Amino acid sequence: RVSLPDSLPPGDLVDEEIQRLLSQKTGGGPTPLGYHPDTGEPIFILVGPYGPYVQLGTNGENGSGSKPRRVSLLKNMKPSEITLEQAVALLQLPRVLGRHPETGKEIEAGMGRFGPFIRHDGEYRSLPKEDDVLTIGLHRALELLAQQKKSRTELIRELGPHPQDGEPVAVYEGRYGPFVKHGKVNAALPKDVSVEALTLEAALQLLTAKKSSPKRKKGKK
């Protein structure tokens, strides 16, 4: 028996991915996709708790004991279809696109916890879906950097006034996904509920459940 990561629905599984998961679980050792053209180290496509990723080398290779380099696959990549060239390109992230004409500082494209991004002088921009972190160029990066940075929370939809106080109940897009907000109370939207289908009544139930849930206790320092 092997657990599936949340990012890999059962309907998307193919035989190659099933065999890869089973080999990881049984300890038989995964088969390398290929070998890095510069270092000669094996490159693996593995699946972890947070989804599929590329790994360069093995744990403790060469007796160093250091963790191997790992990079998550892009959302549109299937583990069974990724090529060695794509894997090598992912392992080269972050990559330098060039220098900003005004500051002279480097602009990089890379992958982070929340997806692909570009970075310049400590400032980040998330890449839109139409941009590819492996192919984006300097000109496009400058366009994105010139755009006003979005707030961490963005209003998506207003559902109506709260029946008790008349204050607005609305859906916002946050750093970790959409959530319902009323006053100081925020309730995450369940994965099986779409923003478009959410009703005011359902939102009120989420807010009530959130307010009645026990608060986390802070650990002692």
C-alpha positions as CSV (number, residue, x, y, z in Angstrom):
1,R,0.0,0.0,0.0
2,V,1.3,3.5,-0.8
3,S,-0.2,6.9,-0.1
4,L,-0.8,9.4,-2.9
5,P,0.2,13.1,-2.6
6,D,-2.6,15.6,-2.7
7,S,-1.3,17.1,-5.9
8,L,-1.5,13.7,-7.8
9,P,-5.2,12.7,-8.2
10,P,-5.9,9.0,-8.7
11,G,-7.4,9.7,-12.1
12,D,-4.1,11.1,-13.4
13,L,-2.0,8.1,-12.5
14,V,-0.4,6.1,-15.3
15,D,1.5,2.8,-15.0
16,E,4.9,4.5,-14.9
17,E,3.9,6.7,-12.0
18,I,2.4,3.8,-10.1
19,Q,5.6,1.8,-10.5
20,R,7.7,4.8,-9.3
21,L,5.6,5.2,-6.2
22,L,5.8,1.5,-5.4
23,S,9.5,1.4,-5.9
24,Q,10.0,4.3,-3.5
25,K,7.8,2.6,-0.9
26,T,9.4,-0.8,-1.1
27,G,12.9,0.5,-1.0
28,G,13.8,-1.1,-4.3
29,G,15.3,2.1,-5.4
30,P,14.0,4.3,-8.2
31,T,15.5,4.2,-11.7
32,P,17.3,7.3,-12.8
33,L,15.8,9.4,-15.6
34,G,19.3,10.0,-16.8
35,Y,22.6,11.6,-15.7
36,H,23.5,15.3,-15.4
37,P,25.6,16.3,-18.4
38,D,28.0,18.3,-16.3
39,T,28.4,16.4,-13.0
40,G,27.5,12.9,-14.1
41,E,25.1,12.5,-11.1
42,P,21.9,10.5,-11.5
43,I,18.7,12.5,-11.9
44,F,15.5,11.0,-10.4
45,I,11.8,11.9,-10.7
46,L,10.3,11.2,-7.3
47,V,7.0,11.9,-5.6
48,G,6.8,13.3,-2.1
49,P,4.1,14.5,0.3
50,Y,3.8,17.8,-1.6
51,G,3.9,16.4,-5.1
52,P,6.4,15.2,-7.8
53,Y,9.9,16.7,-7.9
54,V,13.3,16.3,-9.6
55,Q,16.3,15.2,-7.5
56,L,20.0,15.4,-8.4
57,G,22.1,12.6,-6.9
58,T,21.3,10.4,-3.9
59,N,21.3,10.9,-0.2
60,G,24.8,11.1,1.2
61,E,26.4,10.5,-2.2
62,N,30.2,10.7,-2.2
63,G,30.1,10.4,1.6
64,S,29.2,14.1,2.0
65,G,26.0,13.4,4.0
66,S,24.4,16.5,2.5
67,K,20.9,16.5,1.1
68,P,20.6,16.2,-2.7
69,R,19.2,19.1,-4.7
70,R,15.5,19.0,-5.3
71,V,13.1,21.1,-7.4
72,S,9.4,20.7,-7.7
73,L,7.9,20.0,-11.1
74,L,5.8,22.7,-12.7
75,K,2.0,22.2,-12.4
76,N,1.6,21.3,-16.1
77,M,4.3,18.6,-16.0
78,K,3.5,15.0,-15.6
79,P,6.2,12.8,-14.0
80,S,5.9,10.1,-16.7
81,E,6.4,12.6,-19.5
82,I,9.3,14.8,-18.3
83,T,12.4,14.6,-20.3
84,L,16.0,14.7,-19.2
85,E,16.5,18.2,-20.7
86,Q,13.5,19.5,-18.8
87,A,14.8,18.0,-15.5
88,V,18.2,19.5,-16.1
89,A,16.6,22.9,-16.8
90,L,14.6,22.7,-13.5
91,L,17.8,21.9,-11.6
92,Q,19.5,25.0,-13.0
93,L,16.9,27.2,-11.3
94,P,17.2,29.9,-10.2
95,R,18.6,31.2,-13.4
96,V,19.9,34.8,-14.2
97,L,17.9,36.5,-16.9
98,G,20.1,39.6,-17.0
99,R,20.6,42.9,-15.2
100,H,18.0,45.6,-14.6
101,P,18.8,48.6,-16.7
102,E,18.1,51.0,-13.9
103,T,19.8,49.3,-10.9
104,G,22.3,47.1,-12.6
105,K,21.3,44.3,-10.3
106,E,20.5,40.8,-11.5
107,I,17.0,39.5,-12.3
108,E,16.5,35.8,-11.6
109,A,13.7,33.4,-12.4
110,G,13.1,30.5,-10.0
111,M,10.8,28.2,-8.2
112,G,9.5,28.7,-4.6
113,R,7.1,27.2,-2.2
114,F,4.2,29.0,-3.9
115,G,5.3,28.4,-7.5
116,P,7.5,30.1,-10.1
117,F,8.7,33.7,-9.6
118,I,11.1,36.4,-10.8
119,R,13.3,38.2,-8.3
120,H,15.1,41.5,-8.4
121,D,16.8,43.4,-5.5
122,G,14.7,41.5,-2.9
123,E,11.4,42.1,-4.7
124,Y,9.4,39.2,-6.1
125,R,6.7,38.7,-8.7
126,S,4.7,35.5,-9.1
127,L,4.6,34.4,-12.7
128,P,1.2,34.3,-14.5
129,K,0.0,31.0,-15.9
130,E,1.0,32.0,-19.4
131,D,4.7,32.5,-18.5
132,D,7.2,29.7,-18.3
133,V,9.9,29.9,-15.6
134,L,12.2,27.9,-17.9
135,T,11.9,30.2,-20.9
136,I,10.9,33.6,-19.7
137,G,13.3,36.3,-20.9
138,L,14.6,39.6,-19.5
139,H,12.2,41.8,-21.5
140,R,9.1,40.0,-20.1
141,A,10.6,40.0,-16.6
142,L,11.0,43.8,-16.7
143,E,7.4,44.1,-17.8
144,L,6.3,42.1,-14.7
145,L,8.5,44.1,-12.4
146,A,7.1,47.3,-13.7
147,Q,3.6,46.3,-12.8
148,Q,2.2,47.3,-9.4
149,K,2.7,44.5,-6.9
150,K,-0.6,42.9,-5.9
151,S,-1.8,42.9,-2.3
152,R,-1.5,39.6,-0.5
153,T,-5.3,39.6,-0.2
154,E,-7.5,40.5,-3.2
155,L,-11.2,40.8,-3.2
156,I,-12.8,38.2,-5.5
157,R,-16.5,38.3,-4.8
158,E,-19.0,40.1,-2.4
159,L,-21.7,37.8,-1.0
160,G,-23.8,40.3,0.8
161,P,-24.3,41.8,4.3
162,H,-24.1,39.7,7.5
163,P,-27.7,39.3,8.9
164,Q,-26.5,40.2,12.4
165,D,-24.5,43.3,11.9
166,G,-24.9,44.3,8.3
167,E,-21.2,44.1,7.7
168,P,-20.1,42.7,4.3
169,V,-19.3,39.0,3.9
170,A,-16.9,38.5,1.0
171,V,-14.5,36.1,-0.6
172,Y,-10.8,37.0,-0.9
173,E,-7.8,35.4,-2.6
174,G,-5.0,35.0,-0.1
175,R,-1.6,33.6,-0.1
176,Y,-2.8,30.1,0.7
177,G,-6.0,30.2,-1.5
178,P,-9.5,31.7,-1.3
179,F,-11.2,32.5,2.0
180,V,-14.4,34.0,3.4
181,K,-14.0,37.2,5.5
182,H,-16.4,38.9,7.9
183,G,-14.9,41.5,10.2
184,K,-11.8,39.9,11.8
185,V,-13.0,36.3,11.1
186,N,-11.4,34.5,8.2
187,A,-12.5,31.0,7.1
188,A,-10.7,29.0,4.4
189,L,-12.8,27.8,1.5
190,P,-13.0,24.0,1.3
191,K,-11.3,22.5,-1.8
192,D,-14.5,21.0,-3.1
193,V,-16.4,24.4,-3.0
194,S,-15.9,26.8,-5.9
195,V,-16.0,30.6,-5.4
196,E,-18.7,30.9,-8.0
197,A,-21.0,28.3,-6.4
198,L,-20.6,29.7,-2.8
199,T,-23.7,31.2,-1.3
200,L,-24.0,33.6,1.5
201,E,-25.7,30.9,3.7
202,A,-22.8,28.5,3.1
203,A,-20.3,31.3,3.9
204,L,-22.1,32.1,7.1
205,Q,-21.8,28.4,8.1
206,L,-18.1,28.4,7.5
207,L,-17.7,31.6,9.5
208,T,-19.7,30.1,12.4
209,A,-17.7,27.0,12.4
210,K,-14.5,29.0,12.4
211,K,-15.5,31.1,15.4
212,S,-16.6,28.1,17.4
213,S,-13.4,26.1,16.7
214,P,-10.8,26.0,19.5
215,K,-8.0,28.5,19.2
216,R,-4.5,27.2,18.9
217,K,-2.5,27.7,22.1
218,K,0.9,29.3,21.7
219,G,3.8,27.3,23.0
220,K,5.7,28.5,26.0
221,K,8.9,30.3,25.3
